[in-house]
Amino acid sequence: CRAWLITRRDGVQFGFTDHDLPLAFLGHNFRPDTGLSAMALQQTTGLSVDNTEAIGALSNAAIKDSDIDAGRFDGAEVTSWLVNWADTDQHILQFRGNIGEIRRAGGAFQAELRGLTDLLNRPVGRVFQRPCGAVLGDVACGVNVKSSNHKVTQNVLEIENERVFRFVGLDGFASGWFGRGRLEVLSGDAKGLSAAIKIDHFMGALREITLWEPLRANVQVGDAVRLFVGCDKRFETCQSKFDNVLNFQGFPDIPEEEWMMVHPSKAPSRDGSSRR
């Protein structure tokens, strides 16, 4: 029979099998009553992407429709084995990858599974551009976004359409401090979800945070959220806001396009200094 292990990005795991009895091996339990099955696995040589699909029924005890809506299964890791149900020590790893597109209809779901070679389709390498190419807080950046002056935990005072949040008590942070940062939900139905912040500004006595896209789960007044500082990738921001110029990963002095052919009358600066 086959056994599947789904590991979400928040660490929650689900074990399934197409056998008629529960199985256990490698420290995981696999349930037979979830209605999960799989189509034929397409495996190729070279760098082509292995792919398959998993089909199953939405169940309150296993995979919930609300969790799919909230995006909790987006990018989840999937591992599949062929296993001898009479002796589970005899198992062969057949597939390892991630969940891609999920389609739902009639109380069931169909999930595209992408093999590990799909990661090779991502572009790598540095881009020569003025903005910083690092992600705030990563190894290249070096800024500790978990420090007390770069994050804060607050309870939601008002909310609109799961996208606009209002708070009190954030006077210690300048307007725009959390712009292009991240909001993470710590309690309630949307616990564990996060989204990118688009706008951060004062609205009278309140602080208003607007997300780029609405959270895909219900957030209630009083739920706790954590706000992380944001960065607009500019050299000036890296210098004044984070004092992190040595780790700036952009090229602020790169010449503008066709700078050698710009007529002096159209140059942005005519003071004899370097043209940037």
Buried (B, 14 or more C-beta within 10 A) or exposed (E): BBBBBBBBBEEEEBBBBBBEEEBEBBEBBBBBBBBBBBEEBEEEEEEEBBBBBBBBBBBEEBBBEEBBEBBBBBEBBBBBBBBEBEEBEEBEEBBBBBBBEBEEEEEEBBBBBBBEBBEEEEEEEEEEEBBBBBEBBEEEBEBEBEEEEBBBEBBBBEBEEBBBBBBEEBEEBEEBBBBBBBBBBBBBBBBBBBBEBBBBBEEEEBBBBBBEEEBBBEBEEEBBBBBBBBBBBBBEBBEEBBEBEEBBBBBBEEEEEEEEEBEEEEEEEEEEEEBE
